[in-house]
């Protein structure tokens, strides 16, 4: 197929760009913007996370900030690689043609900043990015909706050249900011009733920015369902070459409905076989679960154990990347608020501590243990109605605290605050809203 002409390329690019009249208007996510600025000094940044988590807007706001600080708008370039007019030409040569057209018709100065949005659409994109960085042709921001960018492309050809940064749906702190509510813990105490009301909204509809900014409840659910379908179709089925779309969707819904729970491949396989009316390979179930994690639809936490056989034998706990996404699996919000609270805590810890979050099982169980460096530094239980489960939660915590030599354990609750000493060890309980604002 004939490559696009340079003038045609500029016609496609212009409406997306500041120099073509595009205006980026959104609530700024300052922590991310500051991190992009810091990391871009090394030459390139990769913004990686689920679809519609705000990666594109974040990149656009960063470009706008550069222009507001004095950079000519022509020195910025945003490329939407999901534009259908590019789809027949998604080869590394396309990136070179786009950049050449931009340099010919828009900006021939030094040190432009280039955003390549949804870069995983271009097979072999990393070769062009490496060339551009090595030759000092541009500072580059790439965005992608698959965590494989962290493990493959960035870890091979681009090691040390592109600094990755995961972008999540809004944290609860950011959700409050979008709602115009105080985010400082002490100030939030003065508006506790409104903050707790916002928390229930956050648990029900999650933190995807477009959903948060939509007031109509039915439309919110429609957006979440459409987002779920898009991730399953494009980032799971299409990207990984699964041909049985109906089976992939059924398995994704089935797994997602088990959020905040241990998920067994064999049990999922048996249930899925009953749904589709035929036998299903355990390798297929395993591959789809991995693809769900890679597409940032879910993430799974393994057990923390020094024994390899335990890690292999025990199933992982599955969580949704966003509680709004968890709710589209067809559960009733009021009946599952405890599981949603646990999911919110899991997402919060995952965002802060990455893959250093596990669950613990001994004589009792602990929902989350966090490993920093060589040791475990936190043990956290989640219990919405802690009065009904206090003894069980405390026994599990005390066991883990003894095993990992921790002085303090934490129970995250729906509303209760407390503190109780057990010899030299202390168990504290804090309301969920406070926990989500405190670390």
C-alpha positions in Angstrom: 0.0 0.0 0.0 1.3 3.4 -0.9 2.7 5.4 2.0 0.8 8.6 3.0 2.2 11.8 1.5 3.7 14.4 3.8 1.0 17.0 3.2 -1.6 14.3 3.9 0.2 13.4 7.1 0.1 17.1 8.3 -3.6 17.3 7.6 -4.1 14.3 9.8 -1.8 15.6 12.6 -3.0 19.3 12.7 -6.4 18.9 14.6 -4.6 16.9 17.4 -1.9 19.5 18.0 -1.6 22.8 19.8 -0.2 24.4 16.6 -3.3 23.2 14.8 -5.7 24.7 17.2 -6.1 21.8 19.7 -6.8 23.0 23.3 -6.0 20.6 26.2 -8.5 21.4 29.0 -8.6 19.1 32.1 -8.0 19.0 35.8 -4.2 18.7 36.1 -2.8 15.6 37.9 0.2 17.5 39.3 2.1 14.5 40.7 2.1 12.8 37.3 3.0 16.0 35.5 6.0 16.7 37.8 7.2 13.1 37.3 7.0 13.4 33.5 9.0 16.6 33.6 11.7 15.0 35.9 11.9 11.8 33.8 11.9 13.5 30.4 15.2 15.1 31.3 16.7 11.7 30.6 15.4 11.9 27.0 12.2 9.8 26.9 9.2 8.7 29.1 6.7 5.9 28.7 3.3 6.4 30.1 1.7 3.0 30.6 -1.7 2.1 31.9 -5.3 1.1 31.1 -7.2 2.7 28.3 -8.9 6.0 29.4 -6.9 6.3 32.6 -5.7 9.7 31.5 -2.5 9.0 29.6 -3.4 11.1 26.5 -4.7 14.0 28.5 -1.7 13.9 30.8 0.7 14.1 27.8 -1.4 16.9 26.2 -1.4 18.9 29.4 2.3 18.5 29.7 2.7 19.8 26.2 0.4 22.7 27.0 2.5 23.5 30.1 5.7 23.6 28.0 4.1 26.1 25.7 2.8 28.2 28.5 6.4 28.3 29.9 7.6 29.7 26.6 8.2 26.8 24.2 6.8 27.5 20.7 3.7 25.4 20.1 5.3 24.3 16.9 8.1 22.6 18.9 5.5 20.1 20.2 4.1 17.1 18.2 1.3 14.8 19.3 0.6 11.7 17.1 -2.5 9.6 17.6 -1.5 6.2 16.3 -5.1 4.9 16.7 -6.3 7.4 14.0 -7.9 5.0 11.4 -6.1 6.8 8.6 -2.8 5.6 10.0 -4.0 2.0 10.5 -3.0 0.6 7.0 0.6 1.9 7.5 1.6 1.0 11.0 5.2 0.3 10.4 8.4 2.0 11.8 8.7 3.7 8.4 5.4 5.6 9.2 7.0 7.1 12.3 10.0 8.4 10.2 7.6 9.8 7.6 5.5 11.5 10.3 8.6 13.1 11.8 10.0 14.1 8.5 6.7 15.8 7.5 6.6 17.6 10.8 10.1 18.8 10.4 9.5 19.9 6.8 6.2 21.8 7.3 5.9 22.7 11.0 9.2 23.0 12.9 12.8 22.7 11.9 14.3 24.0 15.2 16.1 22.0 17.9 14.8 19.8 20.7 11.1 19.2 19.8 9.0 17.2 22.2 7.1 14.4 20.5 4.2 12.3 21.9 3.5 8.9 20.3 0.1 7.9 21.7 -0.8 4.2 21.9 2.6 3.3 20.5 2.1 -0.4 20.7 0.0 -0.1 17.6 3.2 0.1 15.6 5.2 -3.1 15.5 8.9 -2.3 15.9 8.3 1.3 17.2 11.1 1.0 19.6 13.8 0.9 16.8 12.7 4.4 15.6 12.5 5.8 19.2 16.0 4.5 19.9 17.3 6.1 16.8 15.6 9.4 17.6 17.0 9.4 21.1 20.5 8.4 20.2 20.7 11.1 17.5 19.3 13.7 19.8 16.5 14.4 17.3 13.7 14.9 19.9 12.6 14.3 23.4 9.9 11.6 23.3 6.9 10.6 25.3 5.2 7.3 24.4 2.0 6.0 25.8 0.7 2.4 25.8 -2.1 0.3 27.2 -0.2 -2.8 27.8 2.2 -3.7 30.6 4.3 -5.8 28.1 6.0 -2.4 27.3 7.6 -2.6 30.7 8.8 -6.2 30.3 9.8 -6.4 26.6 10.3 -3.4 24.4 11.6 -1.1 27.2 13.7 -3.8 28.8 15.6 -4.7 25.6 16.3 -2.1 22.9 15.4 0.8 25.1 17.0 -0.1 28.5 18.1 3.1 30.2 16.8 5.3 27.4 13.1 5.4 28.2 11.9 5.7 31.8 8.5 4.0 32.4 5.7 5.5 34.5 2.4 3.7 35.2 -0.7 5.9 35.0 -3.7 4.6 36.9 -7.3 5.7 37.1 -7.9 8.5 39.7 -6.8 7.7 43.2 -9.2 8.7 45.9 -7.2 11.8 46.6 -7.4 12.8 43.0 -11.1 11.9 43.0 -11.7 14.4 45.8 -9.7 17.0 43.9 -12.0 16.5 40.8 -15.0 16.8 43.1 -13.6 20.0 44.7 -13.3 18.4 48.1 -10.3 18.7 50.5 -7.5 16.2 50.0 -5.5 17.0 53.1 -6.4 14.6 55.9 -6.9 17.3 58.5 -9.1 19.4 56.3 -11.0 16.3 55.2 -11.9 15.7 58.9 -13.9 18.9 58.8 -15.9 17.7 55.8 -16.0 14.1 56.8 -19.7 13.5 55.8 -19.1 14.7 52.3 -15.8 12.8 52.0 -17.5 9.6 53.1 -20.3 10.2 50.6 -17.7 10.7 47.9 -16.0 7.5 49.0 -19.1 5.4 48.3 -19.4 7.1 44.9 -15.8 6.2 44.2 -16.3 2.6 45.3 -19.3 2.3 43.0 -18.2 4.1 39.9 -14.4 4.1 40.2 -11.9 6.6 39.0 -11.7 6.7 35.3 -11.7 10.4 34.6 -14.4 10.4 31.9 -16.7 8.4 34.2 -16.0 10.7 37.2 -16.8 13.8 35.1 -20.1 12.3 33.9 -23.1 13.1 36.2 -25.8 10.7 34.7 -25.7 7.3 36.5 -26.9 5.3 33.5 -24.4 6.9 31.2 -21.6 6.2 33.7 -22.5 2.5 33.7 -22.7 2.6 29.9 -19.2 4.1 29.7 -17.8 1.5 32.1 -19.3 -1.3 30.1 -18.1 0.1 26.8 -14.6 0.5 28.3 -14.6 -3.1 29.5 -15.7 -4.3 26.1 -13.0 -2.2 24.4 -10.2 -3.6 26.6 -11.4 -7.2 26.0 -11.7 -6.8 22.3 -8.7 -4.7 21.5 -6.1 -5.3 24.2 -6.9 -8.9 25.0 -8.6 -10.8 22.1 -7.1 -8.8 19.1 -3.7 -8.1 20.5 -3.1 -11.7 21.6 -4.7 -13.4 18.7 -7.5 -15.1 20.6 -10.1 -16.2 18.0 -13.0 -17.1 20.2 -14.1 -13.7 21.2 -17.3 -14.9 23.0 -15.3 -17.3 25.2 -12.7 -14.6 26.0 -15.4 -12.2 27.0 -17.2 -14.9 29.1 -13.9 -15.7 30.9 -13.1 -12.1 31.5 -16.5 -11.4 33.0 -16.3 -14.6 35.1 -12.8 -13.8 36.4 -13.7 -10.2 37.1 -16.8 -11.2 39.1 -14.3 -13.0 41.4 -12.5 -9.7 42.3 -11.0 -9.6 45.8 -10.9 -13.4 45.9 -8.5 -16.2 45.3 -8.9 -17.3 41.6 -8.1 -20.9 40.7 -7.5 -21.7 37.0 -9.0 -25.2 37.4 -12.2 -23.8 38.9 -12.5 -21.1 36.3 -12.0 -23.7 33.6 -14.8 -25.9 34.9 -17.2 -22.9 35.3 -16.3 -21.6 31.8 -16.8 -25.1 30.3 -20.3 -25.1 31.7 -21.1 -21.6 30.2 -19.8 -22.3 26.7 -20.9 -26.0 26.6 -17.6 -27.6 25.8 -14.2 -28.4 27.4 -11.8 -25.5 27.7 -8.0 -25.8 27.9 -6.4 -24.7 31.2 -3.6 -23.2 29.1 -6.3 -21.0 27.4 -7.6 -19.8 30.8 -4.1 -19.1 32.0 -3.3 -17.1 28.8 -6.4 -15.0 29.1 -5.8 -14.2 32.8 -2.3 -13.1 31.9 -3.6 -11.0 29.0 -6.2 -9.4 31.4 -3.3 -8.4 33.7 -1.2 -7.2 30.8 -4.1 -5.0 29.5 -4.5 -3.5 33.0 -8.0 -4.8 33.4 -6.9 -6.8 36.5 -3.9 -7.5 38.6 -3.1 -10.5 40.8 -1.3 -10.8 44.0 0.7 -14.0 44.9 1.2 -15.5 48.3 4.3 -14.4 50.2 6.3 -17.5 51.0 10.0 -18.5 50.9 8.9 -21.9 49.5 8.7 -22.0 45.8 6.2 -24.9 46.0 3.8 -22.7 48.0 4.0 -19.9 45.4 3.3 -22.4 42.7 0.5 -24.3 44.6 -1.5 -21.5 46.1 -3.8 -19.5 43.7 -3.4 -15.7 43.3 -5.8 -13.1 44.5 -7.4 -11.2 41.7 -8.4 -7.5 41.8 -9.8 -5.1 39.2 -7.8 -2.1 38.2 -10.8 0.0 39.2 -13.8 -0.6 41.4 -16.1 0.8 38.7 -14.9 -1.8 36.3 -15.4 -4.4 39.0 -19.1 -3.3 39.2 -19.8 -3.9 35.6 -19.4 -7.6 36.2 -23.0 -7.6 37.3 -22.7 -7.6 41.1 -24.9 -5.6 43.5 -23.0 -2.7 45.0 -24.7 -2.7 48.4 -24.1 -6.5 48.8 -20.4 -6.3 48.0 -19.1 -3.1 49.6 -16.6 -5.1 51.7 -15.1 -6.6 48.6 -15.0 -3.2 46.9 -13.3 -1.7 49.9 -10.6 -4.5 49.7 -10.2 -3.9 46.0 -9.7 -0.1 46.7 -7.0 -0.9 49.2 -5.3 -3.4 46.9 -5.3 -0.8 44.0 -3.9 1.9 46.4 -1.1 -0.4 47.6 -0.3 -1.6 44.1 0.0 2.0 42.8 2.4 2.9 45.6 4.4 -0.3 46.1 4.2 -2.0 42.6 4.7 -5.7 42.6 5.9 -5.8 46.2 2.4 -6.4 47.5 1.3 -10.0 48.5 -1.1 -11.9 50.7 -0.1 -14.0 53.6 -1.5 -17.4 54.7 -0.4 -19.3 57.8 -2.7 -20.5 60.5 -4.7 -17.4 59.7 -4.7 -15.0 56.7 -3.7 -11.4 56.1 -5.1 -9.6 53.1 -1.9 -7.7 52.3 1.7 -7.7 53.3 4.1 -5.2 51.7 7.8 -6.0 51.1 10.3 -3.2 50.9 13.9 -4.1 50.4 14.6 -7.4 52.1 11.8 -7.3 54.7 8.1 -7.0 55.2 7.2 -3.5 56.4 3.3 -3.5 56.5 0.5 -6.0 57.2 -3.0 -4.8 56.4 -6.4 -6.4 56.8 -9.6 -5.0 55.3 -13.0 -5.5 57.1 -15.9 -3.2 56.4 -17.8 -4.3 59.5 -14.9 -5.0 61.8 -17.0 -5.5 64.9 -18.2 -8.8 63.4 -14.8 -10.1 62.5 -12.4 -8.4 64.9 -11.0 -11.6 66.5 -10.3 -13.2 63.1 -8.7 -10.1 61.7 -6.5 -9.6 64.8 -5.4 -13.2 65.0 -4.2 -13.2 61.4 -2.4 -9.9 61.9 -0.7 -11.0 65.1 0.6 -14.1 63.5 2.0 -12.2 60.5 3.4 -9.5 62.8 5.3 -12.2 64.8 6.6 -14.0 61.6 7.8 -10.7 60.0 8.8 -9.0 63.3 6.4 -6.1 62.9 5.4 -3.8 65.8 2.2 -2.6 64.2 -0.6 -4.1 62.1 -3.5 -2.3 60.4 -7.2 -3.0 59.9 -8.9 -0.9 57.3 -12.6 -0.5 58.2 -15.7 1.1 56.9 -15.9 3.8 59.5 -14.3 2.8 62.8 -11.0 4.0 64.4 -9.4 2.1 67.3 -6.1 1.0 68.8 -5.4 -2.1 70.9 -2.1 -3.3 72.3 -1.1 -7.0 72.5 2.1 -7.0 74.5 4.7 -5.1 72.5 2.5 -5.2 69.3 -0.2 -2.7 68.4 -3.2 -3.2 66.1 -4.8 -0.1 64.8 -8.0 0.3 62.8 -8.7 3.2 60.5 -11.6 4.1 58.2 -11.0 3.5 54.5 -11.2 7.1 53.5 -8.5 8.0 56.0 -6.3 5.1 54.8 -6.6 6.2 51.2 -5.5 9.7 52.1 -2.7 8.8 54.5 -0.1 6.9 52.4 
